[in-house]
Amino acid sequence: MIENNHQSKEEQLIAELEVVRREVAGLKTEKAAFETQTELLEHLVAMARCSFCEEMLKATLQETVHVSSKLSGAEKGSLFLFNSNGVVTDSILTQEEDACQIGSILDKGLPGWLAGWVFHHRKVGLITDTETDDRWLIQPNQPYSVRSALAVPILRDDELLGIITLLHQEPGQFSPETAYLMEVTAQQIALVLENARLYRKLEESYQSLNNAKQAIEAYSEALDSELEKGRQIQRDFLPREIPQLPNWEIAACFYPARQVAGDFYDAFMLPGDYLGIVIADVCDKGVGAALFMALFRSLIRVFSGQTKLDGLSIIGRDEGLDGLIDPLVVTDFNQINALKAVALTNNYIAQEHSEMNMFATLFFGVLNPANGCLTYINAGHEPLLIIGDSGVKKSLKSTGLVVGIMPNIKFKIQQVHLEPGDILIGYTDGVTEARAPSREFFSNKRLLSLLNQKAFSASGLLEDIKTNLFTHIDNAQQFDDITMLAVRRMSIT
């Protein structure tokens, strides 16, 4: 009896030790599983926070399949990725498999394959024994015998991004707990894939933007090149050399707001040794204004007689001038013929290019260098000023409308005399309307304050105005073309 009791206690102790051993073993297994799970989730969280190129993504997912196999105790694992049309775009395997079998794994014609079942049902597929589960289809000549299988869909909302499968040769290797753990893992993988897909779209957008930027830069360079050619051509339309006349000084400056401009000035000799002087401002800015600037300038030269063209006849001196000449003001009629260029230019622009609505303010004067007599038309331009020893002595105001706005406009002709020491100065509104960084205009008042100071030369006067003007503008944007022209009759000593 005592022996039986002793044996019974010994067996009980052995049983209790076995329970403890199993609990310890279970704890060790759970600890290992927890450590593996932690490693996997940390890996996935790190992936979700990163931007991937294709190679990095595939390498990371390859490691994910490896860790998932380790976590679940699987001998083999694979991960299939899909596009939005449900087509396999990539496959990641723990070991090399027959590449020709991969395409048939998810074939809709093989509903018995577990991955195909998951593909259609969007649910976790757990097979504890493939021999008793009709969701498993044994492939002919399959080198690896599978008894346990687990397939988990990787879902982002309702979209199937992929399927992860785990296999083992022994039955009962995957439990519902393992399936749940892998389902959580699949959610993390879905975040990674979504992150990678968004990053890929972002990269594609950046690439598209970069391509567009390069195309724009190439176009901009080509446009800059063409505008530079236009700028040079326009420069050629300005007088290369200003006529040098005894006892006269002529100076000019020209600063376009853009590469091409609508302002222009001109000084050229006319028949009879007269000097033609022009300053003008075509409406608008940019290429269109520059093209019309060239047209206005050419027409004035041709119609004034400076440039002879076969078949062109200049109107006679007395024709069409009724009411345009004040006989008390105009006494020298030899310069009048050239001034008809203004009316001819006006009619040509208004009739041939009326749809463009392009016009110009223009001052055209014909100077007799011998006696200082200046006969002129001011077609809506800023008043030209005559500067004497004590400052501004006369303003040559507008005598007619702008050129090109309508045909058959009458332009009145006026005449003044420049005395020795006088300076005639003309400018465009880009001077008085130049803005400082504070948006304040340079203004007529500032300009007049400079013109009322004694000037000893035409070039010195323009230099003084230019210095003050650009000091005023400072680092502000130049909105309009700046053009000035000065003619000085020197004192005879």
Sequence and secondary structure as in RCSB ss.txt:
>XXXX:A:sequence
MIENNHQSKEEQLIAELEVVRREVAGLKTEKAAFETQTELLEHLVAMARCSFCEEMLKATLQETVHVSSKLSGAE
KGSLFLFNSNGVVTDSILTQEEDACQIGSILDKGLPGWLAGWVFHHRKVGLITDTETDDRWLIQPNQPYSVRSAL
AVPILRDDELLGIITLLHQEPGQFSPETAYLMEVTAQQIALVLENARLYRKLEESYQSLNNAKQAIEAYSEALDS
ELEKGRQIQRDFLPREIPQLPNWEIAACFYPARQVAGDFYDAFMLPGDYLGIVIADVCDKGVGAALFMALFRSLI
RVFSGQTKLDGLSIIGRDEGLDGLIDPLVVTDFNQINALKAVALTNNYIAQEHSEMNMFATLFFGVLNPANGCLT
YINAGHEPLLIIGDSGVKKSLKSTGLVVGIMPNIKFKIQQVHLEPGDILIGYTDGVTEARAPSREFFSNKRLLSL
LNQKAFSASGLLEDIKTNLFTHIDNAQQFDDITMLAVRRMSIT
>XXXX:A:secstr
 HHHHHHHHHHHHHHHHHHHHHHHHHHHHHHHHHHHHHHHHHHHHHHHTS   HHHHHHHHHHHHHHHHHHHT S
EEEEEEE TTS EEEEEESS   HHHHHHHT TT TTSHHHHHHHH S EEES GGG TT    TT SS  SEEE
EEEEEETTEEEEEEEEEESSTT   HHHHHHHHHHHHHHHHHHHHHHHHHHHHHHHHHHHHHHHHHHHHHHHHHH
HHHHHHHHHHHHS SS    TTEEEEEEEE SSSS SEEEEEEEETTTEEEEEEEEESS HHHHHHHHHHHHHHH
HHHHTSS  TT     TTTT TTTB TTT   GGGHHHHHHHHHHHHHHHHHSGGGT  EEEEEEEEETTTTEEE
EEEES   EEEEETTEEEEEE   B  BTSSTT    BEEEE  TT EEEEE HHHHT B TT  B HHHHHHHH
HTS  S HHHHHHHHHHHHHHHHTTS   S EEEEEEEE    
